[in-house]
């Protein structure tokens, strides 16, 4: 159940929670098995993966902020600003 939730695309981020954290979406639970150390710590791959995930996090943050603005606009539709007169 947890695997299915973490693999599902969310409306706000347009990404799965797993993809937001790790930069890829696993096809099966077997994709989560750790890689051997000599394959995992290749310098060039690590740098490009880091840059990719940082850009992904930036994009997701922008999508969340945009969705908040949409919710705010829908929630405030039809509301009137309350102006109070102060008597001195």
ABEGO torsion letter per residue (X at the ends): XAAAAAABBBAAAGBBAAAAAAGBBBABAAAABBBBAAAAABAAAAAAAAAAAAAAAAAAAAAAAAAAAAAAAAAABGBBBBBBBBBX
